[in-house]
Amino acid sequence: MLKGEQVTLTTILPSTGEPVKVSFVFQSGKLIGTHALADGHEVVTVFDAPVSSFVAGAIDNTSYIREQGVWTKMSHIHFEESKFNQPIDETLFD
């Protein structure tokens, strides 16, 4: 699902205190997804488009989980643009 250059780190999950190994996967210098391994669970997240500037949590993506050797689609996330402290178009309430 993902193929490219990797930067891997190991950290601790705050919720469980267990170690998690996360690989960030790049192609042509752009982030295309992640691979995480924690407590025997393996999850791959593939971004819909390569990412050149990272905005935490606002990247359209599809995630897959590996269970019993089989990759299964777990979720697809699509973000809509949000604007804050902007005037509201009053015609939206007609």
C-alpha positions, 0 to 999 in steps of 0.5 A: 500500500505504501512504498517510499523512503521512511523515517521511523520513530518509537514513542509511548502511547499516552493512553496505554503507556505501551510503545508504538513504532510509527513510520512516516513514508515519503515519495519525492520529498512529500509525505504519502502516509504512515505505518504504525505498529503497537501492541501487535496491531498494525495500521497503515494510513494512505493520504489521498494526495501527497502532503508537502506542508503538514496540518495536523489532523486535516489530511484526507486519508484512508486507513487500513488495519492488518488482522490475521494477515489480511489488510482491511479498510478501517476508515476514510476521512475527508476534511471540509474547509473550516473558517473561524471568526468570519462573517456569516452569510445571513441568506443561509438562514432563509 
